[in-house]
Amino acid sequence: MSEISPRELAAFREMGRRSALSDMRSRQDAAFRRDRMVVKAVHGGTVDVDGGSSAIPMRLNGVPMTTACAGVRVGDVVVVDTYMHKPLAIGVLAR
C-alpha cells in the first residue's frame, strides 16, 4: 500500500472542510440542545451524567460544570446544554 502524498492529503482535508460547511449551512435546526440528566458521578469540576433509560442509555462522562452546579451530588438532576457537540452542566434542577 502506498503513502498518501501531501498534495492528496491537502485535497482530502479541503474536501472535508467544504463538506462540513455545506452540512452546517443546509441544516434547518440549530446545533444547540438542552437536556435534564441525572448525575452518576462527580469528579471535581466535572460530572458523569445519564439522560437516557435502561433500554437506551445516554451517558456522558467528564461533562464540565459551571459554578451554579457547586455542591452537586450523585442522584441530583442537572441541566446540560450541548452546543456543537460540547456539553456543559449549567444548573441543578433537583437535589
N, C-alpha and C positions, 0 to 999 in steps of 0.2 A: 504494500500500500504506500502510495507516495504522499509526501507532505503537502499541505496547502500553502500556496505561495502567499507572500504578503499582499500582493495585489488582489488575489482572490479573497483573502480574509477581509480586507478593507471593503470589497464589494459586498460580501455577505453581511458585514456589520451595517453597511449603509442600507441594504435591503431590509434588514430587521428594524432599523430606525424608522424607515418610511412606513413599514407595516404597522408599527406601534402607533405612530402619529395618525395614520389613516384610521386605525381601530378606535382611537380615542375620539377623533372627530365624528365618526359615524355613530357613536353611542348616543342614545337619547337620554339615558339615565345618568345621574351623577355618580362619581366614584366615591360616594360617601355612604356610610351605613351606621346606624345606631342600634345597639342591642343591649338587652339586660342579660347578665350572666352571673352564675354562681361561682364564688371564689373557692378553689380547690386547694390552693397553697399560696403562702406569702413568703417572698424572698427579698427582704429589704425594700427596695424601691420598685419591685416587680411582683406581679401575681400570675398564677396559673388559674385560668377560668374555664368554665364549660357552660355553653348556652344551648346545647342540644338535648337529646333524650337518650335513653339507654339503647334504643334501636339505631339512632343516628347521632353519635356523639359529635360535638362541635367544640373540641378542646383547643385552647390557645395557651401556650406556655411562654413565660417571660414577658408578659404584657407590662409595659411601663405604666406608672400611675401618677396622677397629679397629687398635690398636697390635699385636695379635697377628699382623698381616699386614706388619709392618715388614720392609723388605728384600725384599719380593715382586718377582719379575721376570717378564718375558714368558715364557710357557710353563709357569709354575707352576700347580698346581691348588689352588683355594681353595674353602672352604665359604661359600656365600651363603645367609643366612637372609632370607626375604621375609615381612614381616608387613604386611597391609593394603596391598599393592602397593608397599611401600618396601623395596628390597633393601639388605643390609648384608653386606660380606665380613667374616667373623669369625675366619678362621684359614686357615693354609696346610696342605694335605694332603700335597703332594708338590712337591719342587723339581726 
